[in-house]
Amino acid sequence: MAIRDVQSGARNEDGIRTVLGILKQAFGDRFQTGQSFREQHAHTTTYLPAQLPDGVVFVETSEDVKSVVGICAEHRVPVIPFGVGSSLEGQVNAPSGGISVDFSRMNRVLRISPEDLDVTVEPGITREELNRELRDTGLFFPIDPGANATIGGMASTRASGTNAVRYGTMKDNVLALTVVTANGEEIRTARRARKSSAGYDLTRLFVGAEGTLGVITSVTLKLQGIPEKIGGGVCAFPTIEDACNAVIMTIQMGIPVARIELLDDVQIKACNAYSNLSYPEKPTLFLEFHGTEDTVRIQSEQFAEIAAECGGDEFQWTANAEERTKLWNARHNAYWAGRALDPSLNGLSTDVCVPISRLAECVAETQADIQNSGLLAPIVGHAGDGNFHVLVLFNDKDPASVANVEAFTERLSRRALAMDGTCTGEHGVGQGKMSYLDEELGGALDVMRSVKKGLDPENIFNPGKIFRMAQA
């Protein structure tokens, strides 16, 4: 994450002034230009500085979106989609000004097909709202990034989370999209069939594009049956390497673990204090198994044997819903638990992802780097797919502290790249990871710019994110 990448772009002052007037007339009270509204739609959950849009429009239908995009395209004014603002890399900032399109009122379930195990929703519905709507069908949507993000935002950042080791990421669970393109027209990227060989895979082009290619207006998702039985548990290990070895053996043996989360000793200390727990302050795995009563028991027993072979403590597992909820609430509150280690400091959450065979090495080197840098930074990871997060606590008012953190995050990203990993497993690029993308992808970045130029010739969709067009 690099604050140097948060740069202001050129502003089209005449176009912005014209668009503000048109949108106010067209949308009335659903268009706001007040300072507080603009600040709410540029906040970031990192230390990256906010760059405010010039106005916020609360859309309610796809026709509204088409109208906004058409007006902005005509006058070459940026369009920045906004879900709930939970992105971590400055994706909702407006470096060239423009219009923030708020999807909070486009939060309807459009269609549920229980027989086909799929659902179509508007982009502003959150994952928790969706699962409440699905509860009576016996189905659920499994992708859980921790934050109660919108489905549109999750698709745009190619989100994943704790369940990804079993159910995949957003790219694996989105069947189709409708998207408003730069000419103000709405396209459909695919049908509901589970597979297709018909043309380019436009769905996965827009999934992960972070709003830079078009504006999503509906998402068709795969669903899963709610498991008959769910079991979860905790196991502590002497070292990070021991815990990671247990993860690797679990995956290699084909045990269909639903969640397998790694917390280092600092994070466990934080969770104990914040969530009133009493786990040993050692590297720890949180696990969950989905299936029948027999398969969950067998899988738990298999993991207990692996843990013992890797030097772990006794695997404490339970199928009690209340105890599991307490466990996973602690995991989901890991960010706030980490922040509570020193409330006087700000927090920067960053992530990388490496092949799981390099996970122990990468985490151990990162821990040594944290110690050598004099930082306080708990680590938590989706160990089953080699993805881990570091929450660095620092004084954002002290230039020396900021410089120390930026140097650390740069080393972290380059460490992951050196291990054939990626600078971001699930947070996305936004503004904060732009510096590392050329190193990671090389000439592929020019292909991305060509795609962007072809679909968005005036660069109105979320400009200043992922890469800069000026470099083409």
N, C-alpha and C positions, 0 to 999 in steps of 0.2 A: 504494500500500500504506500503510495507516494503522494504527498501533498502537492508536489510540483506538477502533477498531472491535472490538478483542479485549476484549469485555466479558463479565463473568460473568452468567449468567442465573439465574432463580429455580430452586432445587433442591427437589425433592419428597422430602424426607428420609425420610418414612415409607414412601413407595413404593419408594425405592431400597433401604432396609433389607430390606423384604419380598422384593423381587426378588433381592437377593443371596443370601438364604437358599434361595429356590426354585431358582435356577439352580445353586447348589452341590449341592443334592440331586439335581437332574436330570442334570447333566453331570459331576459328580465332578471328576477331574483336568483335564478339558477346560475348566473354568472357574477362572480365576485372579484373585485380588485383591491379589497382592503388589505392592509399590511398583515393582519393576523391570519387571514386565509392564505395569503401567499407564503407566509412563514411556515404554516402547517403543511404546506405542500412542497416544501423544499428541505425539510428536516432530514438529517441522516442519522442513523444509529451508530455513527462513528465520529471521529474528531474532524472529518473532512468538513470544510466550511460550507455553509448553505449558500446556494445560488438561486434566488427567488424567481419564479415565473412572473409574468406581468399580469396574469389573470387566471382564474380557476373556473372551469365550467363543469357543472354537475349534470352529466348525461344520464338519460333514462331509457333510451332505446338505441338500436343500431342506426336508425335514421338520424338521431341526434349526432352520433359519432360521424356519420357520413357528412352531415352538414358542417360540423366543426372542421373536419379535415379538408373539405372542399374550400371553405373560406380561408383557412390558413395556407393551403397550397397555392391558392390564387395570389396571395400577397406575400408568399415566401416567409412565413412565420413558423417557428418551431412548435411542434406538438409533443408534449411529454405525458405519457400515460401514467396514472397514479392509482394504486390499489389501496393499501393501508399504510404504505411508507415504511415497511419493515426491511427494505433492502439495505445492504451493508456497504456497498461500494459506490455510493453517490449516484445511483441510477435515476433518482427522481430529481436531481438538480437540473437547473435551467441555465447553463453557461452562456447561452446566447439570448436569454429571455424567452418569451413565447407563452404558450397557453398550456396549463396543466389540465388534463382531462381526468376528472375524478369519477371512478366507476362504482362508488359506494351504493348508488341507487340502481345499478344494473346487477342485481344480486338474486335473480330468480332461477329456479330450476325449470328448464324449458320442457324436458321430456325425460322420463325414466323408463328403461326397457329391462325389467328384471330378468326376462327370459334370455336376453342377449348379454346380460351383465354389463350394461353401459348406461351412461347418462349424459345429457347435454345441458350445460349451464351457461349463464351469463358470467362474464369475467370478474364481476365484483363480489361474487359469493365467496365467503371464506371457507377453508377446509372444515372447520368445526360446524359451521352452518350447514354445509353440504351433508356431513355425516349425521346431523340431527334429522335432516329431511329423509335420509335413507334408512333410518333405524328400523322402521316398521317393515321394510322389504327384506330384511335379513342380509343386506349387502352393506359394504362400506368402501370408502376410498382410502387406500392405505398410505399414500405419501404424506409424511409428517416431518416438515422441516423444523419443528419446534415452535416457531412463531405461528400465530393464527393468521397466516397470509391469505391473500385472495388467490383463487384458482388462476386468474389471468396473470397475476404477478408470478406465481409459481411456474406457469408455463413459460413466461418471458425470460426467467432466469434459469430455466432447466433445473428446478429445485429437486432435492432428494430428501435425505434425513435419516432418521433412526431405522425405518423399515426397508431401506433401499437394498440391503443385502438379500432380502427375499423377494421383494416386490418391484425392484428396479427404481428408476428415477422418473421424472416427468416425461422424458423423451420416450420411455417405454410404455407409458400409460395414457398418452394423448392419442386418440384415434383420428381426430379431425378438428379443424378450426374454421371459423369464419373470420376474415380479416379485412379491414378497410385499408385500401392501398392509397398511394399518393395521388391518384386521380379522383379520389373520393368515392370509388366503387367498392362494393363488398364482394369478396371472392370466397369460395369454399375450397379448402385444400384437399379434401378427400371425402369419401363416403364412410359408412359405419362398418364396412367389412373389416375383419381382423387382419387381412393381408391383401396386398394389391401390387401388381407389377405395372400399373398404368402411369407412366410418365415419371417426372421428377418427384421426389419426396418433399413436397412443399411444406407439409406439416412440420417435419423436423427442421426445416429451414427457419421457420418462424419460432419454433420452440427453442429458447435460448438466445434469441436475437435481441433481447433486452429492449424491445420497443423501437429498434432502429430501422426496421423494414416495413412496418405497418402497425395498425392498432387492432388488437384482438377484440372481437365482439361476441364470440361464443366458443365454448370448448366442449368437445365430446370426449369423455373419459371412460377407460375401462374400470370396472368395479370388481370387487372380490367378495366371496361369501364370508360372513362373520364366522370365525372358527368356532367349532363345537367346544373346544377347550383351549385355554391360554395359560401357560405356566411361565414364571419368571424367576430370576434369581441373581445372586451376587457372589462373586468369588474374588478374593484378593490374592496377589502374587508378590514374591520377593522383589522382582524387577520388572521393568517395562518389557524387556526381552522375553521373560518368561510368559507374561500375559500375551504378547504378540505371537509367540510360538503356539500357545493354546488356540488362538484365533486361526492361525494358518492350518493347524491340524484339524480343527473343526470344519473348516471350509473344504479341505482336501478330502476328508472322509465323507463329504456329501451330506452332513447333518443339516437339515433344512431349517437352520436357525432364522427366526424372523428379525431379531435385533441382537446385535452384539456390540456394545459400546465400551470404549476404553476411557477411564478417568485416571489421571496421574495422582500422585500423593497430595499435591497442592490442591487439586480440584476436589478430592475426597474430603480434605480438611475443610474446605469452603462449604461443601454440601452438608457435612455433619453439623456445622454451626448454623447454617441458614435453614435447613430442613429438619433440625432436631433429630439427627441420626447418630449412630455410634459405630460406624464401620471403621475397621483398622485403616490407619492413614498410610496406605500402601497402594501401588498401582492395582486397579480393580476393574473387573469386567462386569457390566450389567447385561443380562441376557433375557431373551423372551422366545418361547416356542409356541407355535400355533398348530393345532391339529385335533385329533380325538384324544380322549383321556389316556388311552394306551400309548399312542405315538408321542404325546407330550412327555409322559413318564419315561419312555424309552430314550427319547432324545436327551432328556435331563440327565439320565443315568450315564449315557454315553459321554456327555460333556464332563460330568464329574470324574470319570476315568481319565479323560484327557487332561483335566486340570491337575489331578494328582500326579500324573506323569510329568507335567511341566513345573512341579514344585508349588502348586497353588494350595491355598487353604481349603478347608471343606466348602464345597459348593452348597450355599444355602438357597434352596429354591422353594417356591410356593405356587399353588394354583388359586390361592385366596385373592379375590378381586380387590379387596380393600388394601391388602399388603402390596399387591402389584402396583396399584394406583399410587401409593406412597412412594414406591421405588421410582416410578417413571416421572412423577411430579418432581422429585429431587433432580432427576436428569434434565427435565425440561427447564428447571429453574437454575441450571448450572451457570448461566450468564450472570443472573442477579446474585447468586451465591458468590461468584468470583468478584463481582463489583463490591460486595459487602466486606471483602478482605481488607479494603481500605477505602471507605466512602469518600475520602478527600480527593481521590484520584479519578481521572477519566478512564475510559476503557476503549481499547481498539480490538475488535474481534476480526481475526483473519484466518484463512484456511488454505491448505494445500492438500494434494492427494498423490500418493505414490503406489506402485505395485505392492501388494500386501507383503511380498517377500522382503521389501525394503522398509516396511513400516517401523519395525523396532529400531533399526539403524537411524532412520530419519528423526524419530521422536527422541531417541537418546542424544543425538547430536544437537537437537533443538533445546533439550533440557540443559545441556552443558553450555550452550550459547546463552540461554537465559541467565544462568548463574554467573557466567563470566561478564555479562553485560550489566549485572546488578539490577535486574528487572524482577518484578513480581508478575508471574504469568502462568496461570493454570492451563492445563491441556486436557481437552476432551475430544474423543474421536469416534467416528463410525468405522470401527476397526475392521469390520467385515469387508469393506471395499477400499481400505487404505487411506481413508480421508480423515484428517484431524484438524481441530481448531485450536488456536491459541488466543486467549484473552489477555492482552498486555495492559497492565495498569500503569498510568504515567500522569505526570503533571502537564496538561496541555497548554498551560500558561508559561511554561519554562522552555525556551528554545533549545536548550541543551538536552532536556528530557525528550522533546519531540524528535530531535535529531537522532538520539540514541534509539528510539523506537523505530524510526524509519529505516535506520541502518540494519536493525535486527530483522524487520519484516522483509527487507531486500535480500538479506542472507537466507532467510527461510524460503523464499520463493526460488532463489537460485539453487538452494540445496535440493529442493524437490525436483527441479528441472534436471539437475545433474544425475538424479536417480531415475530418469525417464518418467517423471511424474508431471504434474501440472501445477501452475501457480494458483489455481482455484478449482476445488472440487465441486463446490455448489454455491458459493456466494456470487459468482459472476465476475465480470471484468469491470463494468461501469467506468468510473474514472480512476479508482484506486489501484487497479492492476494493469493499466495500459502499458506501463513501462516494460512489462515482462512478456507481453504477447508476441512481439517480434522474435524474441529469443526462443519462445516455445514453438511457434508455428512457421517462422521463416517466410518463404515465398507464398504460403497459403494465405497470409494476410493480404497480399495483393489481390488474390482471388476474392476474398471477402469484400474488399473495397470495390471491386468490379460489380459484385452482386448488389452492394449498397447503391452504387451509382446507377445501375440499371433499374432498380425498383424505386429508388428515391432520388431522382436526379437533382432536386433542389435542396437535398439534405435537410428536410424539415422534421423527420422523425427522430426524436431524442438525440440531437447532434452532440458531439463531444463525448460520446460514450464508445467504449470498446477500442476504437482507433480514431485517428484524425484523418479526414479526407484530404487535407492539404498535403499529406505525405505521398499521395498517389502520383 
